[in-house]
């Protein structure tokens, strides 16, 4: 497969790029900062500079030409304010979905967040609330499109080694999951087109990744 990953220098994206490239997929990592190109290339992916906060639709669509799938793994990241939660976590996802439609790429996996789809708690952190609102809006936009989309909502992310075992359901109790296991789940979702149309929450667990993903595949 040829897979284009937005947010190609993120921690999950780098793990996913290495995993996909190692198994022989053609992988493109879209990055904002040219200084990150070497890190992406080291995974076996091809780095492409494309700032989704400023790029035009037609410019993004060019990078998706001949792709079999796209993964939205971008995020404003720690330390960013509420405004960038909207321009990255929502608007960049919308732009990538627009580009996927323009380029004729149907398969779209969106990394969201546990907590999306529910109103933020009153009186909580304003930036966190903006993040959840942006992720919720990005999910809603994607569900309204004629694409083979899957939304993945990981729990609290850790940098621990992969376990290869997870809990993946429409709704799960809050918990943690390793970024390496998130990458493995995304790879399995890409291999399982029957998971299109699913919104799934993910934390660590006891079920092997492949089994957990297959359980949500429509026949």
C-alpha positions as CSV (number, residue, x, y, z in Angstrom):
1,X,0.0,0.0,0.0
2,X,0.9,3.6,-0.4
3,X,0.0,5.5,2.8
4,X,0.3,9.2,3.5
5,X,0.5,10.2,7.1
6,X,-0.2,13.8,8.2
7,X,1.8,14.9,11.2
8,X,4.6,12.8,10.1
9,X,7.0,13.8,12.8
10,X,4.7,13.0,15.7
11,X,5.7,10.3,18.1
12,X,2.9,7.9,16.9
13,X,3.5,8.8,13.3
14,X,7.3,8.0,13.5
15,X,6.5,4.6,15.0
16,X,3.8,3.9,12.4
17,X,6.1,5.0,9.6
18,X,8.8,2.6,10.7
19,X,6.3,-0.2,11.1
20,X,4.7,0.2,7.7
21,X,8.0,0.8,5.9
22,X,9.5,-2.3,7.4
23,X,6.8,-4.5,6.0
24,X,7.2,-3.0,2.5
25,X,4.5,-0.3,2.3
26,X,5.3,3.0,0.5
27,X,5.0,5.6,3.2
28,X,4.9,9.4,2.9
29,X,5.1,11.6,6.0
30,X,3.8,15.1,5.7
31,X,5.7,17.5,7.9
32,X,5.6,21.2,8.7
33,X,9.2,21.8,9.6
34,X,11.9,20.9,7.0
35,X,14.3,20.2,9.9
36,X,12.3,17.1,10.7
37,X,12.9,15.5,7.3
38,X,15.9,13.4,8.4
39,X,14.0,11.9,11.3
40,X,11.1,10.8,9.0
41,X,13.5,9.5,6.4
42,X,15.3,7.4,9.1
43,X,12.0,5.4,9.5
44,X,12.0,4.4,5.8
45,X,9.3,6.9,4.9
46,X,9.5,9.7,2.4
47,X,9.3,13.2,4.1
48,X,7.3,15.8,2.3
49,X,7.1,19.4,3.6
50,X,3.4,20.4,3.6
51,X,2.1,22.8,6.3
52,X,-1.6,21.9,6.7
53,X,-2.2,25.2,8.5
54,X,-1.3,27.2,5.4
55,X,-1.4,24.8,2.4
56,X,-4.0,25.1,-0.3
57,X,-6.4,22.2,-1.0
58,X,-4.9,21.5,-4.4
59,X,-1.3,21.4,-3.0
60,X,-2.3,18.8,-0.4
61,X,-4.2,16.7,-2.9
62,X,-1.1,16.4,-5.1
63,X,0.7,14.6,-2.3
64,X,-2.2,12.1,-2.0
65,X,-2.1,11.1,-5.6
66,X,-2.0,7.3,-6.0
67,X,-2.3,6.8,-2.3
68,X,-4.3,3.9,-1.0
69,X,-4.9,5.4,2.4
70,X,-4.3,8.5,4.5
71,X,-3.8,8.8,8.3
72,X,-4.4,12.0,10.2
73,X,-1.9,11.9,13.0
74,X,-1.3,15.7,13.3
75,X,-1.8,17.6,16.5
76,X,-1.0,21.0,17.8
77,X,1.0,19.4,20.6
78,X,1.8,20.4,24.2
79,X,2.3,24.0,24.9
80,X,0.0,25.2,22.1
81,X,-2.9,27.4,22.8
82,X,-6.6,27.1,22.1
83,X,-6.3,28.7,18.7
84,X,-3.9,26.1,17.4
85,X,-6.1,23.3,18.7
86,X,-8.6,24.5,16.2
87,X,-6.3,25.2,13.3
88,X,-4.5,21.8,13.6
89,X,-6.7,19.3,15.4
90,X,-9.8,20.4,13.5
91,X,-9.1,22.4,10.4
92,X,-6.0,20.4,9.3
93,X,-8.1,17.2,9.5
94,X,-10.9,18.8,7.5
95,X,-8.3,19.9,4.9
96,X,-6.8,16.5,4.6
97,X,-10.3,14.9,4.2
98,X,-11.0,17.5,1.5
99,X,-7.8,16.5,-0.2
100,X,-8.5,12.8,0.1
101,X,-11.9,13.4,-1.7
102,X,-10.1,15.5,-4.4
103,X,-7.5,12.8,-4.9
104,X,-9.9,9.9,-4.9
105,X,-8.5,8.3,-1.7
106,X,-11.3,6.6,0.2
107,X,-9.5,5.1,3.2
108,X,-9.0,7.6,6.0
109,X,-7.9,6.8,9.5
110,X,-8.2,9.6,12.0
111,X,-6.4,9.7,15.3
112,X,-8.7,11.4,17.7
113,X,-8.7,11.3,21.5
114,X,-10.7,9.7,24.3
115,X,-13.0,12.3,25.6
116,X,-14.0,13.5,22.1
117,X,-17.7,13.3,21.5
118,X,-18.5,14.4,25.0
119,X,-18.8,18.0,26.4
120,X,-15.7,19.0,28.4
121,X,-16.3,19.3,32.1
122,X,-17.4,22.8,33.2
123,X,-14.7,24.8,34.9
124,X,-11.9,22.7,33.5
125,X,-8.7,23.7,31.6
126,X,-9.7,26.0,28.7
127,X,-7.0,24.6,26.4
128,X,-8.0,21.0,27.1
129,X,-11.6,22.0,26.4
130,X,-10.6,23.6,23.1
131,X,-8.7,20.4,22.2
132,X,-11.6,18.1,22.9
133,X,-14.0,20.5,21.0
134,X,-11.6,20.5,18.0
135,X,-11.3,16.7,18.0
136,X,-15.1,16.3,18.3
137,X,-15.6,18.7,15.4
138,X,-13.0,16.9,13.2
139,X,-14.8,13.6,13.9
140,X,-18.2,15.0,13.0
141,X,-16.8,16.4,9.8
142,X,-15.3,13.1,8.8
143,X,-18.5,11.1,9.6
144,X,-20.4,13.3,7.2
145,X,-18.2,12.3,4.2
146,X,-18.5,9.5,1.7
147,X,-15.1,8.1,2.7
148,X,-14.1,4.7,4.3
149,X,-13.2,6.4,7.6
150,X,-12.3,5.0,10.9
151,X,-11.9,7.1,14.0
152,X,-9.5,5.9,16.7
153,X,-9.7,7.5,20.2
154,X,-6.6,6.4,22.3
155,X,-6.5,6.9,26.0
156,X,-3.6,8.5,27.9
157,X,-0.4,7.9,25.8
158,X,2.8,6.5,27.2
159,X,6.2,5.9,25.7
160,X,6.5,2.4,27.2
161,X,7.4,-0.5,24.9
162,X,4.6,-2.1,22.9
163,X,2.7,-4.9,24.6
164,X,0.8,-6.1,21.5
165,X,-2.3,-6.4,23.6
166,X,-5.1,-3.9,23.9
167,X,-8.7,-3.2,24.7
168,X,-10.5,-1.8,21.6
169,X,-14.2,-1.1,21.8
170,X,-16.8,1.6,21.0
171,X,-16.5,2.7,24.6
172,X,-13.9,1.7,27.2
173,X,-13.0,3.0,30.7
174,X,-10.3,5.6,30.8
175,X,-6.8,4.2,30.8
176,X,-3.4,4.4,29.3
177,X,-2.0,2.9,26.1
178,X,1.5,2.9,24.6
179,X,2.1,4.9,21.5
180,X,3.7,1.8,20.0
181,X,0.5,-0.1,20.5
182,X,-1.5,2.7,18.9
183,X,0.8,2.5,15.9
184,X,0.2,-1.3,15.7
185,X,-3.6,-0.8,15.9
186,X,-3.5,1.8,13.1
187,X,-1.5,-0.6,10.9
188,X,-4.1,-3.3,11.6
189,X,-7.0,-0.9,10.8
190,X,-5.4,-0.1,7.5
191,X,-5.2,-3.8,6.7
192,X,-8.9,-4.3,7.7
193,X,-11.2,-2.3,5.5
194,X,-14.2,-3.8,7.2
195,X,-13.5,-1.4,10.1
196,X,-14.7,1.5,8.0
197,X,-17.4,3.5,9.7
198,X,-16.3,2.6,13.2
199,X,-15.4,5.0,16.0
200,X,-13.3,3.0,18.5
201,X,-11.7,3.8,21.9
202,X,-8.3,2.2,22.8
203,X,-6.5,1.5,26.0
204,X,-4.1,-1.2,27.0
205,X,-5.6,-4.6,27.6
206,X,-5.3,-8.4,27.1
207,X,-6.5,-8.9,23.5
208,X,-3.9,-9.3,20.7
209,X,-4.0,-6.3,18.4
210,X,-5.0,-8.2,15.3
211,X,-7.8,-10.0,17.1
212,X,-9.0,-6.8,18.7
213,X,-9.2,-5.1,15.3
214,X,-10.8,-8.1,13.5
215,X,-13.6,-8.2,16.1
216,X,-14.8,-4.8,14.7
217,X,-14.7,-5.7,11.0
218,X,-18.0,-5.8,9.2
219,X,-18.3,-8.8,6.8
